[in-house]
């Protein structure tokens, strides 16, 4: 068998303390770059390489508050419930992987296109 396979396609961390097992919920993921304490109002843009860059005017007191602000902003612009969005990697970094649960990649494309225009949507994983 050798090697390790990762089956993360929208997998949500198991909160029940089961270690490496995941519940396998279907969803999509985006790479998001976050800038906190931006001088201009909170906004989002897509970079030339398909990364979603979010400028938060909010100044968080810690990384958890920053991640919560990011989730709430994404929920707002994509019309999704905040509980369906989770930062799954990069909790203490500017570059983060954000998972969107119970929404298909096709539906995510539609929601992103409505917000950013069909020619400037971020790359969905």
FENVEN-V807941 format. One line per field, one symbol per residue. psi: psi as a letter, one per 30 degrees, with the letter a starting at -180 (. if undefined). burial: 1 if it has 16 or more other ideal C-beta (glycine too) atoms within 10 Angstrom, else 0. A space follows every 50 residues. Layout:
BEGIN
psi = ???
burial = ???
END
This chain:
BEGIN
psi = eklkkkifigkkkjfgggbfklfgkkallkkkkkjlhkellklklklfgg kkkkjkfkjlfleeeeeeeeeeeeeefghlkefgkkjflhegleklkkkj lgkleeeeeeeeeeefkffhklkk.
burial = 00000000011100000000000000111111110100000001010000 01111100010000011011101110110100011111010000011111 1010100100110001000011010
END
